[in-house]
Amino acid sequence: MTSNRSLMWIATGAAAAMGGVAILWQDARYRRGLPRGDTALVDAARKLNRSAGVLATAVLADSGMEHLRGDFERPAMYAPLVAAALSLLASGHGVADRRREAHWLRDPAYLLAAVTGLAGTGFHLYNVGKRPGGYSWENLFYAAPIGAPSALVLSGMLGVLAERVRDAAPQPAPHVLGVSAADAVAALAAGGLLGTAAEAALLHFRGAFQHPAMYLPVAAPPLAALMLAAAAVLDDRTPRLRWWSRVTLRFTALLGFAGSAFHANGIARSMGGWSNWRQNLLAGPPLPAPPSFTGLAMAGLAAHELLRERSTRGDAHGRQALTDRAAARAFAPFSRWRGARRDGAAT
C-alpha cells in the first residue's frame, strides 16, 4: 500500500514534469516559426479539427464502455457511438485538408454530433431526475453522468467553427456569424474546460480525492480557462499573459494523457488488476475520459493563433489608417486651395 507521502511526491513530480515539458514545448513551437496570413487561418482550422477529433475519440471510447455497462438498454444508446465515429472521420479529413475552404461533407457530421450530444444531455438529465431522490448528490454521483454528452456537443461545435474559420474573410480579421473567430473559439474552449473540470471535481469528490493528483484536473483547467478568457479580452496589451496562457493550456493538454495513465494505475490497483480487465475497465476510473482536457486545450491553442492573427492584421490596418489620416492633414491646404479655385472659376 502506497503511503500518502509517496502519493504526494508522485503528484508533485508529475506536475513538475508536465510544467517543464509545457515550457519546452512552448519555446520549441516559437523557435520553429509561426505561420502568417491565410496559412495561419488554415493551420488554426486544422488544429480545431484535431481538437474535435480528440473529443470525438474520447466520447466514442467512453460512451461505448459506459453504455456497454448499461447493456445498451435503449436503442438510443447507440446514437453517440455513430455520431462520435462520424465526427472523428470528419476531423481526420479536416486535419489532412490544407485547402482554405470548408468541405460540404464535414459540416453535417459535426452538426449531427452536436445535436446528438444535446439529446444525450436531455436523456441523462431525465435518467437522474426519475430516480428516487431526484437530483440528489447520490444520484449525481452514480446515475448517468450529466456532463458526459457535452463532450460530443463540444466536438461538433469546434468542428463547425473549424469550417467557418476556413471560410472566413481574410481582412481585417476572421469572423464567425458577426463575432470574432478568435473570441468565439476562446469562449467555447474556456467554457468547455470549466465544464469538464466541474465534472471531474464531482467524480473525484465521489472518490474522496484519495490520490493528491486528483486535484490537478480540478485546479489546472479552470486556471487555463480563465487565463485564455483574459487573453482574449485584453487582446495584445498583455503579451506576458498570453505567454502564460499558452503554457497553462499546454500543461492541460499533457494533463489529459497523464490522467489516463493515473486512471490505468487506478484500474491496476482494483481487485484483480488488469488480469480482471473485463470488470475493472467498466467499474474502475474511466480510462478514455481525461483526454477531453487535451482536446479542449488544443482548441485554446488554436484560439491563440487566431488572436495573434487578429492582432497582426488589426495593427496593419491601424497603421494604414494613421498613414491615411497623416496624408490627409498634409494635403489639406492644397485641397482647400484647389477648392477655392474651383469656386472662383464657377463665379
Sine and cosine of phi, psi and omega as CSV:
sin_phi,cos_phi,sin_psi,cos_psi,sin_omega,cos_omega
0.00,0.00,0.81,-0.59,-0.04,-1.00
-0.98,0.22,0.71,-0.70,-0.02,-1.00
-0.96,0.26,0.29,-0.96,0.01,-1.00
-0.89,0.45,-0.59,0.81,0.01,-1.00
-0.91,0.42,-0.65,0.76,0.03,-1.00
-0.90,0.43,-0.66,0.75,0.04,-1.00
-0.89,0.46,-0.63,0.78,0.03,-1.00
-0.89,0.45,-0.67,0.75,0.03,-1.00
-0.91,0.41,-0.60,0.80,0.03,-1.00
-0.90,0.44,-0.72,0.69,0.00,-1.00
-0.90,0.44,-0.68,0.74,0.00,-1.00
-0.91,0.42,-0.68,0.73,0.03,-1.00
-0.90,0.44,-0.65,0.76,0.03,-1.00
-0.90,0.44,-0.68,0.73,0.01,-1.00
-0.90,0.44,-0.68,0.73,0.01,-1.00
-0.90,0.43,-0.67,0.74,0.01,-1.00
-0.89,0.45,-0.69,0.72,0.01,-1.00
-0.91,0.40,-0.59,0.81,0.06,-1.00
-0.89,0.45,-0.69,0.72,0.03,-1.00
-0.89,0.45,-0.69,0.73,0.02,-1.00
-0.90,0.43,-0.61,0.79,0.01,-1.00
-0.89,0.46,-0.67,0.74,0.00,-1.00
-0.93,0.37,-0.68,0.73,0.04,-1.00
-0.89,0.46,-0.66,0.75,0.04,-1.00
-0.87,0.49,-0.66,0.75,0.01,-1.00
-0.88,0.47,-0.75,0.66,-0.03,-1.00
-0.91,0.41,-0.65,0.76,-0.01,-1.00
-0.90,0.44,-0.62,0.79,0.01,-1.00
-0.88,0.48,-0.66,0.75,-0.06,-1.00
-0.99,0.13,-0.38,0.93,0.11,-0.99
-0.94,0.34,-0.51,0.86,0.01,-1.00
-0.95,0.30,-0.29,0.96,-0.06,-1.00
1.00,-0.07,0.49,-0.87,-0.07,-1.00
-0.92,-0.38,0.60,-0.80,0.04,-1.00
-0.94,0.34,0.42,-0.91,0.00,-1.00
-0.76,-0.65,0.33,-0.94,0.10,-0.99
0.91,0.42,-0.60,-0.80,-0.04,-1.00
-0.88,0.47,-0.54,0.84,0.04,-1.00
-0.88,0.48,-0.61,0.79,0.02,-1.00
-0.91,0.41,-0.62,0.79,0.02,-1.00
-0.91,0.41,-0.70,0.72,0.02,-1.00
-0.90,0.43,-0.64,0.77,0.01,-1.00
-0.89,0.45,-0.67,0.74,0.04,-1.00
-0.91,0.41,-0.64,0.77,0.03,-1.00
-0.90,0.44,-0.66,0.75,0.02,-1.00
-0.92,0.40,-0.56,0.83,0.09,-1.00
-0.90,0.43,-0.63,0.78,0.04,-1.00
-0.92,0.39,-0.63,0.78,0.11,-0.99
-0.86,0.51,-0.67,0.74,0.00,-1.00
-0.91,0.41,-0.65,0.76,0.04,-1.00
-0.88,0.48,-0.71,0.70,0.03,-1.00
-0.88,0.47,-0.60,0.80,0.01,-1.00
-0.93,0.38,-0.64,0.77,0.03,-1.00
-0.90,0.44,-0.69,0.72,0.03,-1.00
-0.90,0.44,-0.66,0.75,0.01,-1.00
-0.90,0.45,-0.62,0.78,0.04,-1.00
-0.89,0.45,-0.69,0.73,0.02,-1.00
-0.88,0.47,-0.67,0.74,0.00,-1.00
-0.92,0.39,-0.68,0.73,-0.04,-1.00
-0.86,0.52,-0.72,0.70,-0.02,-1.00
-0.96,0.28,-0.71,0.71,-0.09,-1.00
-0.93,0.36,-0.74,0.67,0.00,-1.00
-0.92,0.39,-0.55,0.84,0.06,-1.00
-0.88,0.48,-0.70,0.71,-0.01,-1.00
-0.94,0.34,-0.70,0.72,-0.05,-1.00
-0.93,0.37,-0.64,0.77,0.00,-1.00
-0.96,0.27,-0.46,0.89,0.13,-0.99
-0.91,0.41,-0.63,0.78,0.06,-1.00
-0.88,0.47,-0.55,0.83,0.07,-1.00
-1.00,0.09,0.13,0.99,0.08,-1.00
0.87,0.49,0.44,0.90,0.00,-1.00
0.70,0.71,0.80,0.59,-0.09,-1.00
-0.87,0.49,-0.58,0.82,0.01,-1.00
-0.93,-0.37,0.63,-0.78,0.05,-1.00
-0.86,0.51,-0.48,0.88,0.00,-1.00
-0.90,0.43,-0.28,0.96,-0.02,-1.00
-0.95,0.32,-0.22,0.98,0.10,-0.99
-0.99,0.13,-0.33,0.94,-0.12,-0.99
-0.87,0.50,-0.72,0.70,-0.02,-1.00
-0.90,0.44,-0.47,0.88,0.03,-1.00
-0.92,0.39,-0.68,0.73,0.00,-1.00
-0.92,0.39,-0.73,0.68,-0.03,-1.00
-0.90,0.44,-0.67,0.74,0.02,-1.00
-0.91,0.41,-0.62,0.79,0.03,-1.00
-0.90,0.43,-0.66,0.75,0.02,-1.00
-0.92,0.40,-0.65,0.76,0.04,-1.00
-0.90,0.45,-0.62,0.79,0.03,-1.00
-0.91,0.42,-0.68,0.73,0.03,-1.00
-0.90,0.43,-0.68,0.73,0.03,-1.00
-0.89,0.46,-0.62,0.79,0.00,-1.00
-0.92,0.39,-0.68,0.74,0.05,-1.00
-0.87,0.49,-0.64,0.77,0.04,-1.00
-0.91,0.42,-0.65,0.76,-0.01,-1.00
-0.92,0.38,-0.63,0.78,0.02,-1.00
-0.89,0.45,-0.60,0.80,0.00,-1.00
-0.98,0.19,-0.28,0.96,-0.08,-1.00
-1.00,0.02,0.90,-0.44,0.00,-1.00
-0.98,-0.20,0.16,0.99,0.01,-1.00
-0.98,0.19,0.47,-0.88,-0.01,-1.00
-1.00,-0.07,0.85,0.53,0.08,-1.00
-0.31,-0.95,0.54,-0.84,-0.01,-1.00
-0.96,0.29,0.41,-0.91,0.05,-1.00
-0.97,-0.24,0.69,-0.73,-0.12,-0.99
-0.92,0.40,-0.33,0.94,-0.02,-1.00
-1.00,0.09,-0.41,0.91,-0.10,-0.99
-0.97,0.26,-0.63,0.78,-0.03,-1.00
-0.85,0.52,-0.75,0.67,0.02,-1.00
-0.86,0.52,-0.62,0.79,0.01,-1.00
-0.90,0.43,-0.68,0.73,0.00,-1.00
-0.93,0.36,-0.64,0.77,0.02,-1.00
-0.91,0.42,-0.63,0.78,0.06,-1.00
-0.88,0.48,-0.65,0.76,0.01,-1.00
-0.89,0.45,-0.70,0.71,-0.02,-1.00
-0.90,0.44,-0.70,0.71,-0.01,-1.00
-0.91,0.42,-0.67,0.75,0.02,-1.00
-0.89,0.45,-0.64,0.77,0.04,-1.00
-0.90,0.43,-0.65,0.76,0.05,-1.00
-0.90,0.44,-0.68,0.73,0.04,-1.00
-0.89,0.45,-0.65,0.76,0.03,-1.00
-0.89,0.46,-0.62,0.78,0.06,-1.00
-0.87,0.49,-0.67,0.75,0.05,-1.00
-0.88,0.47,-0.69,0.72,0.03,-1.00
-0.88,0.47,-0.68,0.74,-0.02,-1.00
-0.93,0.38,-0.63,0.78,0.07,-1.00
-0.88,0.48,-0.67,0.74,0.04,-1.00
-0.90,0.44,-0.65,0.76,-0.01,-1.00
-0.88,0.47,-0.65,0.76,0.01,-1.00
-0.95,0.32,-0.70,0.72,-0.09,-1.00
-0.93,0.38,-0.47,0.88,-0.06,-1.00
-0.99,0.16,-0.20,0.98,-0.01,-1.00
-0.97,0.25,0.42,-0.91,0.08,-1.00
-0.85,0.53,0.77,-0.63,-0.05,-1.00
0.99,-0.12,-0.22,0.98,0.05,-1.00
0.88,0.47,-0.71,-0.70,-0.07,-1.00
-1.00,0.07,0.88,0.48,0.05,-1.00
-1.00,-0.01,0.21,-0.98,0.02,-1.00
-0.88,0.48,-0.64,0.77,-0.03,-1.00
-0.88,0.47,-0.67,0.74,0.00,-1.00
-0.95,0.33,-0.58,0.82,0.06,-1.00
-0.91,0.42,-0.54,0.84,0.01,-1.00
-0.96,0.28,-0.66,0.75,-0.25,-0.97
-0.90,-0.44,-0.16,0.99,0.06,-1.00
-1.00,0.09,-0.15,-0.99,0.01,-1.00
-0.85,0.53,0.79,-0.62,-0.05,-1.00
-0.91,0.42,0.85,-0.52,-0.09,-1.00
-0.90,0.43,-0.62,0.78,-0.10,-0.99
-0.99,0.13,-0.21,0.98,-0.10,-0.99
-0.87,0.49,-0.72,0.69,-0.02,-1.00
-0.91,0.42,-0.29,0.96,0.00,-1.00
-0.89,0.45,-0.45,0.89,0.04,-1.00
-0.88,0.47,-0.58,0.81,0.03,-1.00
-0.95,0.31,-0.60,0.80,0.09,-1.00
-0.87,0.49,-0.72,0.70,-0.01,-1.00
-0.90,0.43,-0.63,0.78,0.04,-1.00
-0.86,0.51,-0.72,0.69,0.01,-1.00
-0.91,0.42,-0.69,0.73,-0.04,-1.00
-0.93,0.37,-0.63,0.77,0.05,-1.00
-0.91,0.42,-0.61,0.80,0.05,-1.00
-0.90,0.43,-0.67,0.74,0.04,-1.00
-0.89,0.45,-0.67,0.74,0.05,-1.00
-0.89,0.45,-0.60,0.80,0.03,-1.00
-0.86,0.50,-0.67,0.74,-0.01,-1.00
-0.94,0.35,-0.57,0.82,0.01,-1.00
-0.94,0.33,-0.57,0.82,0.04,-1.00
-0.90,0.44,-0.64,0.77,0.05,-1.00
-0.87,0.49,-0.61,0.79,-0.06,-1.00
-1.00,0.04,-0.13,0.99,-0.13,-0.99
-0.90,0.43,0.56,-0.83,0.06,-1.00
-0.91,0.42,0.67,-0.74,-0.11,-0.99
-0.96,0.29,-0.34,0.94,-0.06,-1.00
-0.78,-0.63,0.59,-0.81,-0.09,1.00
-0.98,0.22,-0.41,0.91,0.06,-1.00
-0.32,-0.95,0.52,-0.86,-0.05,-1.00
-0.89,0.46,0.69,-0.72,0.04,-1.00
-0.80,-0.60,0.48,-0.88,0.05,-1.00
-0.80,-0.60,0.91,-0.42,-0.02,-1.00
0.80,0.60,0.66,0.75,0.03,-1.00
0.99,0.15,-0.07,1.00,0.02,-1.00
-0.95,-0.32,0.61,-0.80,0.05,-1.00
-0.82,0.58,0.77,-0.64,0.00,-1.00
-0.87,0.50,-0.60,0.80,0.02,-1.00
-0.88,0.47,-0.70,0.71,0.00,-1.00
-0.92,0.39,-0.64,0.77,-0.02,-1.00
-0.90,0.44,-0.72,0.69,-0.01,-1.00
-0.92,0.38,-0.66,0.75,0.01,-1.00
-0.89,0.46,-0.68,0.73,-0.01,-1.00
-0.91,0.42,-0.67,0.74,-0.01,-1.00
-0.92,0.39,-0.69,0.73,0.00,-1.00
-0.91,0.41,-0.69,0.72,-0.01,-1.00
-0.91,0.42,-0.70,0.72,0.03,-1.00
-0.89,0.45,-0.65,0.76,0.04,-1.00
-0.90,0.44,-0.65,0.76,0.03,-1.00
-0.90,0.43,-0.66,0.75,0.01,-1.00
-0.91,0.41,-0.68,0.73,0.00,-1.00
-0.91,0.41,-0.66,0.75,0.01,-1.00
-0.93,0.38,-0.60,0.80,0.07,-1.00
-0.91,0.42,-0.59,0.81,0.03,-1.00
-0.90,0.43,-0.66,0.75,0.04,-1.00
-0.91,0.41,-0.66,0.75,0.04,-1.00
-0.89,0.45,-0.61,0.79,0.02,-1.00
-0.90,0.44,-0.66,0.75,0.00,-1.00
-0.88,0.47,-0.74,0.67,-0.06,-1.00
-0.96,0.28,-0.56,0.83,0.06,-1.00
-0.96,0.28,-0.49,0.87,0.12,-0.99
-0.91,0.41,-0.62,0.79,0.09,-1.00
-0.86,0.50,-0.59,0.81,0.03,-1.00
-1.00,0.09,0.16,0.99,0.08,-1.00
0.88,0.48,0.37,0.93,0.01,-1.00
0.72,0.70,0.74,0.67,-0.10,-1.00
-0.94,0.35,-0.31,0.95,0.08,-1.00
-0.90,-0.44,0.75,-0.66,-0.02,-1.00
-0.84,0.55,-0.47,0.88,0.01,-1.00
-0.91,0.41,-0.26,0.97,0.01,-1.00
-0.94,0.35,-0.23,0.97,0.07,-1.00
-0.99,0.16,-0.37,0.93,-0.08,-1.00
-0.87,0.48,-0.75,0.66,0.00,-1.00
-0.95,0.32,-0.14,0.99,0.07,-1.00
-1.00,-0.02,-0.42,0.91,-0.08,-1.00
-0.98,-0.21,-0.73,0.68,-0.13,-0.99
-0.94,0.34,-0.76,0.65,-0.03,-1.00
-0.87,0.49,-0.67,0.74,0.08,-1.00
-0.87,0.49,-0.61,0.79,0.05,-1.00
-0.89,0.45,-0.70,0.72,0.03,-1.00
-0.89,0.46,-0.63,0.78,0.00,-1.00
-0.91,0.42,-0.71,0.70,-0.02,-1.00
-0.91,0.41,-0.64,0.77,0.01,-1.00
-0.93,0.36,-0.59,0.81,0.06,-1.00
-0.91,0.42,-0.70,0.72,0.03,-1.00
-0.89,0.46,-0.66,0.75,0.02,-1.00
-0.90,0.43,-0.65,0.76,0.02,-1.00
-0.89,0.45,-0.60,0.80,0.01,-1.00
-0.94,0.34,-0.62,0.78,-0.04,-1.00
-0.96,0.29,-0.70,0.72,-0.05,-1.00
-0.99,0.15,-0.18,0.98,0.04,-1.00
0.86,0.51,-0.74,-0.68,-0.12,-0.99
-0.99,-0.12,0.30,0.96,-0.02,-1.00
-0.98,0.20,-0.28,0.96,-0.03,-1.00
-0.76,-0.65,0.98,0.20,-0.03,-1.00
-0.88,0.48,-0.54,0.84,0.01,-1.00
-0.92,0.40,-0.60,0.80,0.06,-1.00
-0.90,0.44,-0.66,0.76,0.05,-1.00
-0.88,0.48,-0.66,0.75,-0.02,-1.00
-0.88,0.47,-0.75,0.67,-0.02,-1.00
-0.93,0.38,-0.54,0.84,0.05,-1.00
-0.89,0.46,-0.69,0.72,0.03,-1.00
-0.91,0.41,-0.60,0.80,0.02,-1.00
-0.90,0.43,-0.71,0.71,0.00,-1.00
-0.91,0.41,-0.55,0.83,0.06,-1.00
-0.93,0.37,-0.64,0.77,0.05,-1.00
-0.92,0.39,-0.61,0.79,0.08,-1.00
-0.88,0.48,-0.68,0.74,0.01,-1.00
-0.91,0.40,-0.59,0.80,0.05,-1.00
-0.89,0.46,-0.68,0.73,0.05,-1.00
-0.93,0.38,-0.54,0.84,0.00,-1.00
-0.88,0.48,-0.54,0.84,0.02,-1.00
-0.88,0.48,-0.69,0.72,0.03,-1.00
-0.94,0.33,-0.64,0.77,0.02,-1.00
-0.90,0.45,-0.59,0.81,0.03,-1.00
-0.88,0.48,-0.66,0.75,0.05,-1.00
-0.89,0.45,-0.60,0.80,0.04,-1.00
-0.91,0.41,-0.68,0.74,0.05,-1.00
-0.90,0.44,-0.62,0.78,0.04,-1.00
-0.92,0.40,-0.61,0.79,0.07,-1.00
-0.89,0.46,-0.62,0.78,0.07,-1.00
-0.91,0.41,-0.60,0.80,0.05,-1.00
-0.90,0.44,-0.61,0.79,0.06,-1.00
-0.91,0.41,-0.64,0.77,0.00,-1.00
-0.90,0.44,-0.49,0.87,-0.02,-1.00
-0.99,0.10,-0.15,0.99,0.03,-1.00
-0.96,0.29,0.20,-0.98,-0.01,-1.00
-0.86,0.51,0.88,-0.48,-0.01,-1.00
1.00,-0.01,-0.27,0.96,0.03,-1.00
0.84,0.54,-0.56,-0.83,-0.02,-1.00
-0.96,0.27,-0.27,0.96,0.08,-1.00
-0.93,0.37,-0.36,0.93,0.07,-1.00
-0.94,-0.33,0.70,0.71,-0.17,-0.99
-0.90,0.43,-0.50,0.87,-0.02,-1.00
-0.87,0.49,-0.60,0.80,0.01,-1.00
-1.00,0.04,-0.69,0.72,-0.12,-0.99
-0.95,0.31,-0.49,0.87,0.08,-1.00
-0.89,0.45,-0.55,0.83,-0.02,-1.00
-1.00,0.05,-0.55,0.83,-0.08,-1.00
-0.99,-0.11,-0.34,0.94,-0.05,-1.00
-1.00,0.08,-0.14,-0.99,0.02,-1.00
-0.88,0.47,0.63,-0.78,-0.09,-1.00
-0.92,0.39,0.92,-0.40,-0.07,-1.00
-0.91,0.42,-0.64,0.77,-0.08,-1.00
-1.00,0.07,-0.05,1.00,-0.12,-0.99
-0.95,0.31,-0.72,0.69,-0.12,-0.99
-0.85,0.52,-0.54,0.84,0.00,-1.00
-0.88,0.48,-0.15,0.99,0.13,-0.99
-0.85,0.52,-0.58,0.81,0.07,-1.00
-0.89,0.46,-0.61,0.79,0.01,-1.00
-0.89,0.46,-0.73,0.69,-0.01,-1.00
-0.88,0.48,-0.68,0.73,-0.03,-1.00
-0.95,0.32,-0.57,0.82,0.07,-1.00
-0.91,0.41,-0.60,0.80,0.06,-1.00
-0.90,0.44,-0.60,0.80,0.07,-1.00
-0.90,0.43,-0.63,0.78,0.06,-1.00
-0.89,0.46,-0.61,0.79,0.06,-1.00
-0.92,0.39,-0.58,0.81,0.10,-1.00
-0.90,0.44,-0.61,0.79,0.06,-1.00
-0.88,0.48,-0.61,0.80,0.03,-1.00
-0.91,0.42,-0.61,0.79,0.05,-1.00
-0.89,0.45,-0.65,0.76,0.03,-1.00
-0.93,0.36,-0.59,0.80,0.05,-1.00
-0.90,0.44,-0.68,0.73,0.02,-1.00
-0.90,0.44,-0.66,0.75,0.00,-1.00
-0.92,0.39,-0.62,0.79,0.04,-1.00
-0.90,0.44,-0.67,0.74,0.02,-1.00
-0.90,0.44,-0.68,0.74,-0.02,-1.00
-0.89,0.45,-0.74,0.67,-0.04,-1.00
-0.95,0.31,-0.58,0.81,0.04,-1.00
-0.91,0.42,-0.66,0.75,0.04,-1.00
-0.90,0.45,-0.64,0.77,0.00,-1.00
-0.89,0.46,-0.69,0.72,0.01,-1.00
-0.93,0.37,-0.58,0.81,0.04,-1.00
-0.90,0.43,-0.68,0.74,0.02,-1.00
-0.90,0.44,-0.62,0.79,0.02,-1.00
-0.91,0.41,-0.63,0.77,0.01,-1.00
-0.91,0.42,-0.65,0.76,0.04,-1.00
-0.89,0.45,-0.65,0.76,0.02,-1.00
-0.88,0.47,-0.69,0.72,0.00,-1.00
-0.90,0.44,-0.66,0.75,0.01,-1.00
-0.92,0.39,-0.62,0.78,0.03,-1.00
-0.90,0.43,-0.65,0.76,0.03,-1.00
-0.91,0.42,-0.63,0.78,0.01,-1.00
-0.90,0.44,-0.66,0.75,0.03,-1.00
-0.92,0.39,-0.62,0.79,-0.04,-1.00
-0.91,0.41,-0.62,0.78,-0.05,-1.00
-1.00,-0.09,0.10,0.99,-0.02,-1.00
-0.86,0.50,-0.71,0.71,0.01,-1.00
-0.87,0.49,-0.66,0.75,0.00,-1.00
-0.90,0.44,-0.62,0.78,0.01,-1.00
-0.91,0.41,-0.65,0.76,0.03,-1.00
-0.91,0.42,-0.62,0.79,0.00,-1.00
-0.90,0.43,-0.67,0.74,0.02,-1.00
-0.91,0.41,-0.60,0.80,0.03,-1.00
-0.90,0.43,-0.65,0.76,0.00,-1.00
-0.91,0.42,-0.64,0.77,0.01,-1.00
-0.89,0.46,-0.66,0.75,0.00,-1.00
-0.90,0.44,-0.64,0.77,0.01,-1.00
-0.91,0.41,-0.64,0.77,0.01,-1.00
-0.92,0.40,-0.66,0.75,0.00,-1.00
-0.91,0.42,-0.56,0.83,-0.02,-1.00
-0.93,0.38,-0.54,0.84,-0.01,-1.00
-0.99,0.10,0.00,0.00,0.00,0.00
